[in-house]
Amino acid sequence: MLKFLLFLGGLIFFHELGHFLAARLVGVTVLRFSVGFGPKLLGFKRGVTEYWLSAVPLGGYVKFFGDDPENPPPGEDAKRGFLTTDLWRKTLIVIAGPLFNLVLPLLIFLPMHALEPTLLPSVIGTVAVDEPAWKAGIRPGDRVTGVGDRDITYWWELVDAVSASPGQPIEMRIDRDGTPKALTVTPKVVALAGFKELGLESTVGRIEVAPERTLPLVVVAKGSPAEAAGLKDFDAVLAVDGRDARSYDDVAAALEAAGDRAVRLTVAATKPDDSRPEESRQITLGPLGAGVPAGVREGALQLAAVEAGTPADRAGLKAGDRIVSMDGATFSDWAFLVQALARDPSLSRRLEIDRDGTALEVTLSLANPAWEPGAAVPKYVPTGASCRRAAVEPEAIPNNDRLRYAWHRSFDRTREIMVVTAAGIAGLLTGKVSVREMGGPIMIYDIASSSRGVEDFLGRLAWLSMSLGLLNLLPIPVLDGGHLLIFGIEVVRRRPVGLRGRQIASWFGLAFLLALMVVVFANDIERKWGVLSRFSGQ
C-alpha cells in the first residue's frame, strides 16, 4: 500500500507542483496548495497562500485566486486571477502540470545513471559468426578505440555509434594485443518492431557483438576418446594449451592437433540457468593417431531443456535437439538467437533442427494463446527452451564521464518512453489498441506493488508519469488540454467563452471521464477476477 501511495500520490503531487510554481512565477495568486485531498490534517499560511496536508494522500490540488467565472476579480486584481489574467500566463500555468510529468522521467534517470561508478569497456567479448563484425575481421578480445572520427572508450559509445549507421560503412579503429588496426564494417539494418500494430518501428545498425566472452561448449560422444579423457557434455573450454579459447574454432583446431600430439584443455562444467562456469579442471587429449575422431562437437545450440506448455514445447522441440538455423540464418550463440527472436516476437519462425542425426523443420511462435485484449497476461512469452551457456563477464572500468553518460542514457530512455506512450495513446484513439488494454487504480496498484527495488520502482514511475502528462494534454474539457482548447477558442473568437459554454464543456468532460472510469474499473475488476479464478482453479 505504501508503494501505491508513493506511486500515484507522487505523480499527481508533482503535476500540481508544476501548476503551483508556474502560477507563482507569472504573478497569479495561489490561495491554497494541498498535499492530498479532503479535510485538512495540518497546515499553515504564508502570505495569502495556505499550505495543507489533507486526509486523503493521493496527490494534491491547487486553488487559484479568480478561478470563479461568476465572481471575477475587479480592476487591477484581474492580473492576479487565473481566469482573468493574460492568455500567455494562463497557458503557461495550465501546460506546466503536464510538462512536469513529461520531464519527470528525465529527472529520475539523470541521477540514477550519474551515480553509476563503473561501465563496460569497449572490448569485444563475443562475435557472431558470419555477421557484419565477423566478416569485417573483428574478433573476440579486440578493443575498439574509435569509430570514424569519434574516440571510443565505453561499450555504450560503441553501441551508440553503430546504431546510428544502419547499412552505412564505418571505419572502426581497434587495438588487438597492442597492435592498432583499422577495419571497415557495415552494420546491418535491423528493424526494432516495438508496437508493430501501431506502425511504430525503429531502424538501427547492428554488427552482432556482445561484451561478455562466451566460452565454447562441447558435446561428447559416448565411448569416445574425449569422454575417456574426462570431457563431459556441456563442458566449457576456457583455454587451449594455456591460451584463451575465444571461439569453437580454437577448440576445433585443438582437436585436429590432438591427432599428432597431446593437447592440454582447461575446461569447466556449466550449470542450468547460470552462465558462470564452475571450477576449472585440466584435461589432456591425444595423441589420438591419424584419422581418429575425438568424439566432440559444438554444444552451443543444443537444447538442454524444454518446459512443458511453452512455445518451444508446442513447436515440438525436445531436449537434445540442435538448432541448425532460424529462417535460414545460422547462429553461433544462443544469446544471439534469443536476441533475434525478441526483435519481432510477432513473427512465426522456421527452425531447422538436428535430432540425433535426423534433419527436421518446426515452426516456433511466441504468441501467448491465453492472451486477448485486456487480459492480465503478456501477449508474447519466452520460448521455454534453454541452452547451456558459459560466459566471462568483462571487467568494468571507472566511469570518468558521468555527466555525458547520464544525459545520453537519460535522454534516450525518456525519448523512448515518450514515443511508445504517444503511440499507445494514438492507438487507443484510432482503434488500433483495444480500450480493454486500459487500466485504473487497481492496475496502478499492481504495477507499484510488483516493483522490485528502488530502480525498478522509479522506472515504472517514469513510464506512468509520461502517460499522465500526455493524457492530460488531450483536448478534453476538465483536463489541462481542455483548458488549452478553450483558450484557443477564445483567441479565434476574440472574446471569452461564456459561463454557459464553460458549463457545457465541463459537463461533457465530466461525462467522458466518468465513462472512462467505468471502463478502466471494469478492466481492473476483470483482470483481478481472471487472476483469482485461475488461482482457485475455476
Secondary structure, 3 states (H helix, E strand, C coil): CHHHHHHHHHHHHHHHHHHHHHHHHHCCCEEEEEEEEEEEEEEEEECCEEEEEEEEEEEEEEEECCCCCCCCCCHHHHHHCCCCCCHHHHHHHHHHHHHHHHHHHHHHHHHHHHCCCEECECECCEECCCCHHHHHCCCCCCEEEEECCEECCEHHHHHHHHHCCCCCCEEEEEEECCEEEEEEECCEEEEECCCHHHCCCEEEEECCEECCEECCEEEECCCCHHHHHCCCCCEEEEEECCEECCCHHHHHHHHHHCCCCCEEEEEECCECCECCCCCEEEEEECCCCCCCCCCEEECCCEEEEECCCCHHHHHCCCCCCEEEEECCECCCCHHHHHHHHHHCCCCCEEEEEEECCEEEEEEECCECCCCCCCCCCCCECCCCEEECCCEECCCCEECCCHHHHHHHHHHHHHHHHHHHHHHHHHHHHHCCCCHHHCCCHHHHHHHHHCCCHHHHHHHHHHHHHHHHHHHHCCCCCCCHHHHHHHHHHHHHHCCCCCHHHHHHHHHHHHHHHHHHHHHHHHHHHHHHHHHHHHHHCC
